[in-house]
Amino acid sequence: VARETTEESLRKHFEPFGVIADIVLMKDRFSSAHRGFGFVTYQENAVLEKVLAEQHELDGRTLELKRAIPRDEINQPPTIKTNKIFVGGIPLDLKEDGLTKFFSDYGKVTSVEIPMARDGSRPRGFAFVTFESDATVDEICKTPEIEMFGKKTEVKKAEPKGARPPKYYGPGGLGYSGPP
């Protein structure tokens, strides 16, 4: 935003779109001059799509609007909606029908896949179970470990290959590159 933009002029510009809950122009802590950006919070999220869909000009400047992400969500991986789970640490003698029977207590199982070693000689010790509903997956994944046939087993949402950005080694060491 332009240096001459005030909270009042922001309110005047954005109020026609919906009821505003809060407006903040970020200020330099030493000089108290605003830093050229701010936040407009609406009472209803539905208004946001309408605001973001349009070009905005205020005080002679074209505004660059972005959806704000709360600080506590910045480094969180994105929520994945899927109807498939990864099951790690399964007994090597467990077959597809055993997994189907076990997970049928949670919901309707549509498929089970137990990957084999490259040479096809043995299972790799994990599986993918697909359910009819992603709500079933959400429920199962509330607990990251379940006991299956006397063995603790890891359970998490299955992610398509390449769905998550790779980890990188930055100046401070190992870090997660975060959601795109």
N, C-alpha and C positions, 0 to 999 in steps of 0.2 A: 504494500500500500504506500501511497505517497506520504511524505513527511507531514504534510498539512492535514492528513486524514485524522479525524477524531473518533472516539467511540460513538459519539452522537451521530456523526455522518455515516458511520458504518451501520448503525441501527436504522437510520432513515432509508438507507439503500436496501438492506436485507429484510426489513420488517414486512414489506408487502408479500413476501413468500410464506410467512407463517409466524406464529408466536415465538419470540426470542426469549430463551431462558437466561442467557448470559453473553456478554461481549467483553473480550479482553484484548487490548493492544499490548504486546510485549514491549517492555521498556528496559533500557540499559540501567543496571543497578547503580552506576556511578553518576551518569549525566541525567538520568530520568527521561531522556529523549526516547521516543519509541523506535523500535528496531526494524520497522518496515514490514512487520507481519503481526497477525493476531488470530483470535479464535472467535467464531460465532457459534453459539450452541442453541439449537432449536428445541422446543419442548417435544416435538414429534419427529421421529426419524424419517418419516415418509417425505417430509418437506425437503430433506437433504438432496434426494435424487433430482428433484425439480430445480434446485439451486445449482447443482453441479452440471446440469445439462445445458445451462445457458452461459454465454459470454458476459462478463461484467466489467464495467468501466466506472471508476470512481476517482474524482479529483484529478482527471486528466491521465489516469493510469489504467491499463488493462490489468485486472486482477487475475492472479493464478490461484485457482481454488483447488484444494485437496481435502480429502476426507482425513480428519485427525484420528490418530490411533492413540488410545490411552497408554500412558507410560508402562503400566503393568502388563500390557499386551504386546509391547514392541518386540521383545525377543521370544515370544511364545510361538511355537510352531502353529501353522494354521489348523483349524479344526477340519478334520477330514470326514466327509460323509461317504461311507462305504458299507456294503453288505458282506464284506469278506474280512476274516481275521487271520492273523499269523499265529500259529501255535508252536512254540519252541520248546525243545527238550522232551519230546514225546518218546515213549518206550520204542525201541527199534523193532520190536515184534508186533507193534500195533498196526492193524490194517484199516482200510477206509471204512469198512462197515462198523468197526469198533468206535471210530471217531464220530460217525454218523449217529450211532446209537447214543453215545455220551452227550453230544451237543443237541440232540433232538429234545432234551429236557428244557432247553433254553428257547427253542423256536424251530421252525421248519428249515431243515438243511437241504439246500439244492445241489451242492456238490462238495466233494472232498478231494484234495490233491496232496499226495505225499511224494515229494521230489526224491528221486533216486540219485546215487552217486553217478558220476560221469560214465563209469564202466557198467552201470546198471546192476552191480552186485549187491548193494545194500541201500536201505533208506538213509537219508541225510540227517534224520533226527528232528525234522520239523514238518509242519503241514499247513495247508491253507484250507479253511472251511468257509463256504459261501452259504449265506442264509437268504431267505426270501425277503427279509426286512432289515434295513439298516438300524432300526430301533433295537433289534435283538443284539446287534454288534455293540451298540452304545451301552447296553445293559451289561453284557459280558465283560466289556473292557473297563468297567468301573473298578474291577479288581485285577491288577496286573499279573497276579499269579493265582492259579487254581490247582487243586489237587486232582490228578487224573490217574486212576488205577494205582494209588499209593505213591505217586511221584509228583513233585511240584513242577508245574508247567507254566511257562510264560505265555501270556495271551495279550495281543495288541492288534490294533487295526492294521490291516494290510494296506500298503501304499503301492501304487503303480511305480514301476521303475522310473527314476528321473523326476518323481513328484516333489522331492525335497532338494533344495540346492545343496551342493557339496560343502563339506566342512572345509575351512581354510586355515592356514597358519598365518596369522597376522602379526603385527609388531609385539603384541602381548602374549603370543603363544597360540594354543589351540582355541578356536572359537567357532560358533555357529554363525553362518552368514545371514541367517534370519530369513523371514518370508520375503518374497519378491515385492 
